[in-house]
Amino acid sequence: MSDSNTTLIDSLSLAKAKAQNFADTYAKESQILNGVAANPKESKGIDRYEVSPFWEVGVIILALLVLAILKRAFSKKLIQYSNALISNRFIGQLTREERSSESISVILVELLYFLIIALFANLLYKNINPEFILYGFEGFALFMLVFMVLHLLKVFVNSLLGWLLDLQTVITDFQFFNFLSHGAIAVFLFPIVILLMFSHVNHQLLLLIGGLVIVAMYCYRLSRLALRFWWEKRFLLKYFILYICGLEILPVLVLAKIAFKTL
């Protein structure tokens, strides 16, 4: 009888020890997964590498597909766009050849721009306000919608001004150079966005570089527009100032005010 009781107690003790062992192992694994060192003597956490969400990979693949189509089907057109971005005489030539707003290559370049600028804005706003409720695909979709609506509104107002002031040719060149700057921003921001999403390079440094790219292209675009339409075409200064204030500076200020109100 005594041996039987002893065996039962030993069995219970063994089972209890195994259960405790299992609990300790589970606790250590949970700590490791959460980035905490399993050894209590180690105060330094274990770095974890997060995998980018699936939707970000999908957007990058879509952007790469757009780039591949442009390179394959419109390589000559892309060279012309690059030349027009640098040389004034190519702009008039391109706008005379075709209605640029209806060109498939223009639509694809604009699509690439909206994809990249929305991704960059989403990542930038995440860095400014990590508690942004729409961060993720919802935030990306919101930014892309906002940029598209502002662009279409600008195109509509430009066309209306061209009709009212009888400056259709000038306004067409305005809009075409805006498109060229969009394409340049998309090309320069693309590698920065990829590094932001899939590398561990200093994100604040990358965001600063991306912001400088956007500001530099913005200033270059305004200077080129001023030189082309104020000096060469005698575009009245008052019209140019109204255009800059109403369709360039005002939307940026409105977006900044909305963004910082949510901080």
C-alpha positions as a Markdown table, in Angstrom:
| # | Residue | x | y | z |
|---|---|---|---|---|
| 1 | Met | 0.0 | 0.0 | 0.0 |
| 2 | Ser | 2.8 | 2.3 | 0.9 |
| 3 | Asp | 4.6 | 1.6 | -2.4 |
| 4 | Ser | 1.4 | 2.4 | -4.3 |
| 5 | Asn | 1.0 | 5.7 | -2.6 |
| 6 | Thr | 4.6 | 6.6 | -3.2 |
| 7 | Thr | 4.3 | 5.8 | -6.9 |
| 8 | Leu | 1.2 | 7.9 | -7.2 |
| 9 | Ile | 2.9 | 10.9 | -5.4 |
| 10 | Asp | 5.9 | 10.5 | -7.7 |
| 11 | Ser | 3.7 | 10.5 | -10.8 |
| 12 | Leu | 1.9 | 13.6 | -9.7 |
| 13 | Ser | 5.2 | 15.4 | -8.9 |
| 14 | Leu | 6.6 | 14.4 | -12.3 |
| 15 | Ala | 3.5 | 15.6 | -14.1 |
| 16 | Lys | 3.6 | 18.9 | -12.1 |
| 17 | Ala | 7.2 | 19.4 | -13.0 |
| 18 | Lys | 6.5 | 18.7 | -16.7 |
| 19 | Ala | 3.7 | 21.2 | -16.6 |
| 20 | Gln | 5.9 | 23.8 | -15.0 |
| 21 | Asn | 8.6 | 23.1 | -17.6 |
| 22 | Phe | 6.1 | 23.6 | -20.4 |
| 23 | Ala | 4.9 | 26.9 | -18.9 |
| 24 | Asp | 8.4 | 28.2 | -18.6 |
| 25 | Thr | 9.3 | 27.3 | -22.1 |
| 26 | Tyr | 6.1 | 28.9 | -23.5 |
| 27 | Ala | 6.8 | 32.1 | -21.5 |
| 28 | Lys | 10.4 | 32.3 | -22.9 |
| 29 | Glu | 9.2 | 31.8 | -26.5 |
| 30 | Ser | 6.5 | 34.5 | -26.0 |
| 31 | Gln | 9.2 | 36.9 | -24.7 |
| 32 | Ile | 11.4 | 36.2 | -27.6 |
| 33 | Leu | 8.6 | 36.8 | -30.1 |
| 34 | Asn | 7.9 | 40.1 | -28.4 |
| 35 | Gly | 11.5 | 41.2 | -28.7 |
| 36 | Val | 12.5 | 40.6 | -25.1 |
| 37 | Ala | 15.5 | 38.6 | -24.1 |
| 38 | Ala | 14.8 | 35.1 | -22.7 |
| 39 | Asn | 17.7 | 35.4 | -20.3 |
| 40 | Pro | 16.8 | 37.7 | -17.3 |
| 41 | Lys | 20.4 | 38.9 | -17.1 |
| 42 | Glu | 20.2 | 40.3 | -20.7 |
| 43 | Ser | 18.6 | 43.7 | -20.6 |
| 44 | Lys | 18.9 | 44.4 | -24.3 |
| 45 | Gly | 15.9 | 43.5 | -26.4 |
| 46 | Ile | 16.1 | 41.3 | -29.5 |
| 47 | Asp | 15.4 | 43.2 | -32.7 |
| 48 | Arg | 12.5 | 42.0 | -34.7 |
| 49 | Tyr | 12.2 | 42.5 | -38.5 |
| 50 | Glu | 8.7 | 43.3 | -39.6 |
| 51 | Val | 7.4 | 42.1 | -42.9 |
| 52 | Ser | 5.7 | 44.8 | -45.1 |
| 53 | Pro | 1.9 | 44.3 | -45.5 |
| 54 | Phe | 0.7 | 42.4 | -48.5 |
| 55 | Trp | -1.1 | 45.5 | -49.9 |
| 56 | Glu | 2.2 | 47.4 | -50.1 |
| 57 | Val | 3.9 | 44.7 | -52.0 |
| 58 | Gly | 0.9 | 44.7 | -54.4 |
| 59 | Val | 1.1 | 48.4 | -55.0 |
| 60 | Ile | 4.8 | 48.2 | -55.7 |
| 61 | Ile | 4.2 | 45.3 | -58.2 |
| 62 | Leu | 1.5 | 47.5 | -59.9 |
| 63 | Ala | 3.9 | 50.4 | -60.1 |
| 64 | Leu | 6.6 | 48.2 | -61.6 |
| 65 | Leu | 4.1 | 46.9 | -64.1 |
| 66 | Val | 3.3 | 50.4 | -65.1 |
| 67 | Leu | 7.0 | 51.2 | -65.5 |
| 68 | Ala | 7.5 | 48.1 | -67.6 |
| 69 | Ile | 4.6 | 49.0 | -69.9 |
| 70 | Leu | 6.0 | 52.5 | -70.3 |
| 71 | Lys | 9.5 | 51.2 | -71.0 |
| 72 | Arg | 8.3 | 48.6 | -73.5 |
| 73 | Ala | 5.6 | 50.5 | -75.4 |
| 74 | Phe | 6.5 | 54.2 | -75.0 |
| 75 | Ser | 10.3 | 54.3 | -74.7 |
| 76 | Lys | 10.6 | 57.0 | -77.4 |
| 77 | Lys | 7.9 | 59.0 | -75.8 |
| 78 | Leu | 9.7 | 58.8 | -72.5 |
| 79 | Ile | 12.8 | 60.2 | -74.1 |
| 80 | Gln | 10.8 | 63.1 | -75.5 |
| 81 | Tyr | 9.3 | 63.8 | -72.0 |
| 82 | Ser | 12.8 | 63.8 | -70.5 |
| 83 | Asn | 13.9 | 66.3 | -73.1 |
| 84 | Ala | 10.9 | 68.5 | -72.6 |
| 85 | Leu | 11.5 | 68.6 | -68.9 |
| 86 | Ile | 14.9 | 70.2 | -69.6 |
| 87 | Ser | 14.3 | 72.0 | -72.9 |
| 88 | Asn | 11.5 | 74.5 | -73.6 |
| 89 | Arg | 11.2 | 73.8 | -77.4 |
| 90 | Phe | 10.2 | 70.2 | -76.9 |
| 91 | Ile | 7.1 | 71.2 | -74.9 |
| 92 | Gly | 5.5 | 73.1 | -77.8 |
| 93 | Gln | 6.4 | 70.3 | -80.2 |
| 94 | Leu | 4.8 | 67.6 | -78.0 |
| 95 | Thr | 1.6 | 69.6 | -77.4 |
| 96 | Arg | 1.2 | 70.3 | -81.1 |
| 97 | Glu | 1.7 | 66.7 | -82.1 |
| 98 | Glu | -1.2 | 65.3 | -80.1 |
| 99 | Arg | -3.7 | 66.1 | -77.4 |
| 100 | Ser | -1.4 | 65.1 | -74.5 |
| 101 | Ser | -4.1 | 64.7 | -71.9 |
| 102 | Glu | -5.6 | 61.9 | -73.9 |
| 103 | Ser | -2.4 | 60.0 | -74.5 |
| 104 | Ile | -2.1 | 56.6 | -72.9 |
| 105 | Ser | 1.5 | 57.3 | -71.9 |
| 106 | Val | 0.4 | 60.4 | -70.1 |
| 107 | Ile | -2.3 | 58.4 | -68.2 |
| 108 | Leu | 0.2 | 55.7 | -67.2 |
| 109 | Val | 2.8 | 58.3 | -66.0 |
| 110 | Glu | 0.1 | 60.0 | -64.0 |
| 111 | Leu | -1.0 | 56.7 | -62.5 |
| 112 | Leu | 2.5 | 55.9 | -61.5 |
| 113 | Tyr | 2.8 | 59.4 | -59.9 |
| 114 | Phe | -0.4 | 59.0 | -57.9 |
| 115 | Leu | 0.7 | 55.5 | -56.6 |
| 116 | Ile | 4.1 | 56.7 | -55.5 |
| 117 | Ile | 3.1 | 60.0 | -54.0 |
| 118 | Ala | 0.3 | 58.4 | -52.1 |
| 119 | Leu | 2.6 | 55.7 | -50.7 |
| 120 | Phe | 5.2 | 58.4 | -49.7 |
| 121 | Ala | 2.5 | 60.6 | -48.1 |
| 122 | Asn | 1.2 | 57.6 | -46.2 |
| 123 | Leu | 4.6 | 56.7 | -44.8 |
| 124 | Leu | 5.4 | 60.4 | -44.1 |
| 125 | Tyr | 2.2 | 60.8 | -42.1 |
| 126 | Lys | 2.8 | 57.6 | -40.2 |
| 127 | Asn | 6.1 | 59.1 | -39.1 |
| 128 | Ile | 4.5 | 62.4 | -38.1 |
| 129 | Asn | 1.5 | 60.9 | -36.4 |
| 130 | Pro | 1.7 | 57.1 | -35.6 |
| 131 | Glu | -1.8 | 57.2 | -34.1 |
| 132 | Phe | -3.4 | 58.1 | -37.5 |
| 133 | Ile | -6.5 | 56.0 | -37.6 |
| 134 | Leu | -6.4 | 55.4 | -41.3 |
| 135 | Tyr | -2.8 | 54.4 | -41.6 |
| 136 | Gly | -2.4 | 51.3 | -43.8 |
| 137 | Phe | -4.3 | 50.6 | -47.0 |
| 138 | Glu | -7.1 | 52.9 | -46.0 |
| 139 | Gly | -4.6 | 55.8 | -45.5 |
| 140 | Phe | -3.0 | 55.1 | -48.8 |
| 141 | Ala | -6.4 | 55.0 | -50.6 |
| 142 | Leu | -7.4 | 58.3 | -48.9 |
| 143 | Phe | -4.2 | 60.1 | -49.9 |
| 144 | Met | -4.4 | 58.8 | -53.5 |
| 145 | Leu | -8.0 | 60.0 | -53.7 |
| 146 | Val | -7.1 | 63.4 | -52.4 |
| 147 | Phe | -4.2 | 63.8 | -54.8 |
| 148 | Met | -6.4 | 62.7 | -57.8 |
| 149 | Val | -9.3 | 65.0 | -56.8 |
| 150 | Leu | -6.9 | 68.0 | -56.5 |
| 151 | His | -5.3 | 67.2 | -59.8 |
| 152 | Leu | -8.6 | 66.9 | -61.6 |
| 153 | Leu | -9.9 | 70.1 | -60.0 |
| 154 | Lys | -6.7 | 71.9 | -61.1 |
| 155 | Val | -7.1 | 70.6 | -64.7 |
| 156 | Phe | -10.7 | 71.8 | -64.7 |
| 157 | Val | -9.9 | 75.3 | -63.4 |
| 158 | Asn | -6.9 | 75.6 | -65.8 |
| 159 | Ser | -9.2 | 74.7 | -68.7 |
| 160 | Leu | -11.8 | 77.2 | -67.5 |
| 161 | Leu | -9.2 | 80.0 | -67.2 |
| 162 | Gly | -7.8 | 79.2 | -70.6 |
| 163 | Trp | -11.3 | 79.5 | -72.1 |
| 164 | Leu | -12.2 | 82.7 | -70.2 |
| 165 | Leu | -8.9 | 84.5 | -70.9 |
| 166 | Asp | -8.5 | 83.1 | -74.4 |
| 167 | Leu | -5.2 | 81.5 | -73.4 |
| 168 | Gln | -5.8 | 77.8 | -74.3 |
| 169 | Thr | -2.3 | 77.3 | -75.8 |
| 170 | Val | -0.6 | 78.8 | -72.7 |
| 171 | Ile | -2.7 | 76.8 | -70.3 |
| 172 | Thr | -2.1 | 73.6 | -72.2 |
| 173 | Asp | 1.6 | 74.1 | -71.8 |
| 174 | Phe | 1.1 | 74.9 | -68.2 |
| 175 | Gln | -0.7 | 71.6 | -67.7 |
| 176 | Phe | 1.8 | 69.6 | -69.7 |
| 177 | Phe | 4.7 | 70.9 | -67.7 |
| 178 | Asn | 2.8 | 69.9 | -64.5 |
| 179 | Phe | 2.6 | 66.4 | -65.9 |
| 180 | Leu | 6.3 | 66.4 | -66.7 |
| 181 | Ser | 7.1 | 67.3 | -63.1 |
| 182 | His | 4.8 | 64.6 | -61.9 |
| 183 | Gly | 6.7 | 62.0 | -63.9 |
| 184 | Ala | 10.0 | 63.3 | -62.6 |
| 185 | Ile | 8.8 | 63.1 | -58.9 |
| 186 | Ala | 7.5 | 59.6 | -59.4 |
| 187 | Val | 10.9 | 58.4 | -60.8 |
| 188 | Phe | 12.9 | 60.0 | -58.1 |
| 189 | Leu | 10.6 | 59.0 | -55.3 |
| 190 | Phe | 10.2 | 55.4 | -56.4 |
| 191 | Pro | 13.5 | 54.0 | -55.0 |
| 192 | Ile | 13.1 | 56.1 | -51.8 |
| 193 | Val | 9.6 | 54.6 | -51.2 |
| 194 | Ile | 11.0 | 51.1 | -51.8 |
| 195 | Leu | 13.8 | 51.7 | -49.2 |
| 196 | Leu | 11.3 | 53.1 | -46.7 |
| 197 | Met | 9.1 | 49.9 | -47.0 |
| 198 | Phe | 11.6 | 47.1 | -47.4 |
| 199 | Ser | 14.9 | 48.3 | -45.7 |
| 200 | His | 16.1 | 49.4 | -42.3 |
| 201 | Val | 17.9 | 52.5 | -43.5 |
| 202 | Asn | 17.2 | 55.6 | -41.3 |
| 203 | His | 13.5 | 56.4 | -42.2 |
| 204 | Gln | 13.7 | 60.0 | -41.1 |
| 205 | Leu | 16.7 | 60.6 | -43.5 |
| 206 | Leu | 14.8 | 59.0 | -46.4 |
| 207 | Leu | 11.7 | 61.0 | -45.7 |
| 208 | Leu | 13.9 | 64.2 | -45.6 |
| 209 | Ile | 15.4 | 63.3 | -48.9 |
| 210 | Gly | 12.0 | 62.6 | -50.4 |
| 211 | Gly | 10.7 | 65.9 | -49.1 |
| 212 | Leu | 13.7 | 67.7 | -50.7 |
| 213 | Val | 13.0 | 66.0 | -54.0 |
| 214 | Ile | 9.4 | 67.2 | -54.0 |
| 215 | Val | 10.3 | 70.8 | -53.0 |
| 216 | Ala | 13.1 | 70.9 | -55.5 |
| 217 | Met | 10.8 | 69.8 | -58.4 |
| 218 | Tyr | 8.1 | 72.2 | -57.2 |
| 219 | Cys | 10.5 | 75.2 | -57.3 |
| 220 | Tyr | 12.0 | 74.0 | -60.6 |
| 221 | Arg | 8.5 | 73.8 | -62.1 |
| 222 | Leu | 7.5 | 77.2 | -60.9 |
| 223 | Ser | 10.7 | 78.8 | -62.2 |
| 224 | Arg | 10.4 | 77.1 | -65.6 |
| 225 | Leu | 6.7 | 78.2 | -65.8 |
| 226 | Ala | 7.7 | 81.8 | -64.9 |
| 227 | Leu | 10.5 | 81.9 | -67.5 |
| 228 | Arg | 8.5 | 80.3 | -70.2 |
| 229 | Phe | 5.2 | 82.2 | -69.9 |
| 230 | Trp | 6.2 | 85.5 | -68.4 |
| 231 | Trp | 9.2 | 86.3 | -70.5 |
| 232 | Glu | 8.8 | 84.3 | -73.7 |
| 233 | Lys | 5.0 | 84.6 | -74.2 |
| 234 | Arg | 4.5 | 87.9 | -72.3 |
| 235 | Phe | 2.2 | 86.2 | -69.9 |
| 236 | Leu | 0.9 | 88.9 | -67.6 |
| 237 | Leu | 2.5 | 88.9 | -64.1 |
| 238 | Lys | -0.9 | 89.3 | -62.4 |
| 239 | Tyr | -2.2 | 86.2 | -64.0 |
| 240 | Phe | 0.9 | 84.2 | -63.0 |
| 241 | Ile | 0.7 | 85.4 | -59.4 |
| 242 | Leu | -3.0 | 84.5 | -59.2 |
| 243 | Tyr | -2.3 | 81.1 | -60.7 |
| 244 | Ile | 0.5 | 80.4 | -58.2 |
| 245 | Cys | -1.5 | 81.6 | -55.2 |
| 246 | Gly | -4.8 | 80.0 | -56.1 |
| 247 | Leu | -3.8 | 76.6 | -57.7 |
| 248 | Glu | -0.3 | 75.9 | -56.2 |
| 249 | Ile | 0.1 | 77.4 | -52.8 |
| 250 | Leu | -3.5 | 77.3 | -51.5 |
| 251 | Pro | -4.0 | 73.5 | -51.9 |
| 252 | Val | -0.8 | 72.8 | -50.1 |
| 253 | Leu | -1.8 | 75.1 | -47.2 |
| 254 | Val | -5.2 | 73.4 | -47.0 |
| 255 | Leu | -3.7 | 70.0 | -46.9 |
| 256 | Ala | -1.1 | 71.0 | -44.3 |
| 257 | Lys | -3.8 | 72.5 | -42.1 |
| 258 | Ile | -6.0 | 69.4 | -42.3 |
| 259 | Ala | -3.0 | 67.2 | -41.6 |
| 260 | Phe | -1.8 | 69.1 | -38.5 |
| 261 | Lys | -5.3 | 69.4 | -37.1 |
| 262 | Thr | -5.3 | 65.6 | -36.6 |
| 263 | Leu | -2.0 | 65.6 | -34.7 |
